[in-house]
Structures are given as C-alpha cells and as structure tokens.
Amino acid sequence: MLNVNEFDDEGIVFGAPDQVEIDIIIKNGELILCELKSSMSKSDMYTFDRKVRYYEQRHRRPVQRKIAVSPMVPQAARAGRRQAGKRSIRPCRGRYQHMKKAIPLPPAAREPVDG
C-alpha cells in the first residue's frame, strides 16, 4: 500500500484547495484506491468518491476497484456503497474472538536494527 499526499488546487475533493490523502494499492496491474478510517460516515463515503474522481482526473488512469476499510460503518453509509461500486470490509464478530491474544514475535524479530 502506498500512501500519497497531494494538493488539490482545483478543490475537486473538498470544494476548496486542500491537501488530499489517498491510499493506493496496485495488485497484478489493477489500480485499487483504499480508504482506511476508524469510522466511516455517509459523508465520508461521498468524500471517498470525490477522491477517486480527483485521482482519475489528475493521473488520467481509471480506478478498477474502491475499497473502504472500517470497523464502524453505519447503516446509512452502507446503503449506497454497492451502487457506487465500493466494497466495505468490516471485522468479523464472534467467529474469531479466540485470536485476539497477541502473538509473540520470534527472538530474531525483537532485535533492534542498526542503521
């Protein structure tokens, strides 16, 4: 995943010139834009759509997939995501609760890296 910060001088995303943060994934030549948030509201979904539009206009490349990743997506925000071609990823509830314990790192991974 590549985190890109660009300046939207035309105000496409927020209606006025401002900094825009975009998470980009390229997998097997497929361009995927990703939005990672702790909570995703309906307006956040619309802002994500404008970020996609901004990226496509600025870089002249079509985005093949849009993914919103959030543990909290209210029903109102979920309603329009399929129509907009987005996929939402939420954590599983109940099924993998036993995996919440931290997995200790192997000794080699605990050593500090010089440099």
C-alpha positions as CSV (number, residue, x, y, z in Angstrom):
1,M,0.0,0.0,0.0
2,L,1.3,3.4,-0.9
3,N,0.1,6.5,1.0
4,V,0.1,9.6,-1.3
5,N,-0.5,13.2,-0.1
6,E,-1.2,15.6,-3.0
7,F,-2.5,19.1,-3.2
8,D,-5.9,19.5,-4.9
9,D,-5.6,23.0,-6.2
10,E,-8.9,22.9,-8.1
11,G,-10.9,21.9,-5.0
12,I,-12.4,18.8,-6.5
13,V,-12.5,16.8,-3.2
14,F,-13.4,19.3,-0.5
15,G,-14.8,22.2,-2.6
16,A,-11.7,24.4,-1.9
17,P,-8.0,23.8,-2.5
18,D,-6.6,21.5,0.2
19,Q,-4.3,18.5,0.9
20,V,-5.7,15.1,-0.2
21,E,-4.6,11.8,1.3
22,I,-5.0,8.8,-0.9
23,D,-4.1,5.1,-0.2
24,I,-3.2,3.3,-3.4
25,I,-2.8,-0.5,-3.9
26,I,-1.5,-1.9,-7.2
27,K,-2.1,-5.7,-7.4
28,N,-1.4,-7.6,-10.7
29,G,-1.7,-4.3,-12.6
30,E,-5.1,-3.5,-11.1
31,L,-5.3,0.0,-9.6
32,I,-7.2,0.0,-6.2
33,L,-7.9,3.0,-4.1
34,C,-8.5,2.3,-0.4
35,E,-9.9,4.4,2.4
36,L,-8.9,3.4,5.9
37,K,-10.9,5.0,8.7
38,S,-11.8,4.2,12.3
39,S,-15.4,5.2,11.5
40,M,-17.0,5.7,8.1
41,S,-20.0,8.0,7.8
42,K,-22.2,8.6,4.8
43,S,-20.4,11.9,4.0
44,D,-17.0,10.1,4.3
45,M,-18.2,7.7,1.5
46,Y,-19.1,10.7,-0.7
47,T,-15.7,12.2,0.0
48,F,-14.0,9.0,-0.9
49,D,-15.9,9.0,-4.3
50,R,-14.6,12.6,-4.9
51,K,-11.0,11.4,-4.1
52,V,-11.4,8.7,-6.7
53,R,-12.7,11.2,-9.2
54,Y,-9.8,13.5,-8.4
55,Y,-7.2,10.8,-8.8
56,E,-8.6,9.7,-12.1
57,Q,-8.6,13.2,-13.5
58,R,-5.2,14.2,-12.2
59,H,-3.3,11.0,-13.2
60,R,-5.5,10.0,-16.2
61,R,-5.8,6.4,-15.0
62,P,-9.1,4.6,-14.3
63,V,-9.5,3.1,-10.9
64,Q,-10.6,-0.5,-11.1
65,R,-11.7,-1.0,-7.5
66,K,-12.6,1.1,-4.5
67,I,-12.3,-0.4,-1.0
68,A,-13.4,1.2,2.3
69,V,-12.0,-0.4,5.4
70,S,-13.6,0.5,8.7
71,P,-14.7,-1.3,11.9
72,M,-17.7,1.1,12.2
73,V,-19.9,1.7,9.1
74,P,-23.4,3.0,9.9
75,Q,-26.4,1.6,8.0
76,A,-26.8,4.9,6.2
77,A,-23.3,4.7,4.9
78,R,-23.6,1.1,3.9
79,A,-26.8,1.7,1.8
80,G,-25.1,3.5,-1.1
81,R,-21.8,1.7,-1.2
82,R,-22.8,-1.1,-3.6
83,Q,-24.4,1.4,-6.0
84,A,-21.1,3.3,-6.1
85,G,-19.1,0.2,-6.8
86,K,-17.3,0.2,-3.5
87,R,-16.7,-2.8,-1.2
88,S,-16.6,-2.3,2.5
89,I,-14.5,-4.5,4.8
90,R,-15.5,-4.8,8.4
91,P,-14.0,-7.1,11.1
92,C,-15.7,-10.4,11.9
93,R,-17.8,-10.6,15.0
94,G,-17.8,-13.6,17.3
95,R,-16.2,-16.1,14.9
96,Y,-12.5,-15.3,15.5
97,Q,-12.7,-13.9,19.1
98,H,-10.1,-16.5,20.2
99,M,-7.5,-14.8,18.0
100,K,-7.5,-11.5,20.0
101,K,-4.4,-12.5,22.1
102,A,-1.2,-11.1,20.8
103,I,1.2,-13.4,19.1
104,P,4.7,-13.1,20.4
105,L,7.4,-12.2,17.9
106,P,10.3,-14.7,17.3
107,P,13.6,-13.7,19.0
108,A,15.2,-12.5,15.7
109,A,12.4,-10.0,15.1
110,R,12.8,-8.5,18.6
111,E,16.4,-7.5,18.0
112,P,17.0,-3.8,17.1
113,V,18.0,-2.9,13.6
114,D,21.2,-0.8,13.2
115,G,21.2,2.0,10.7
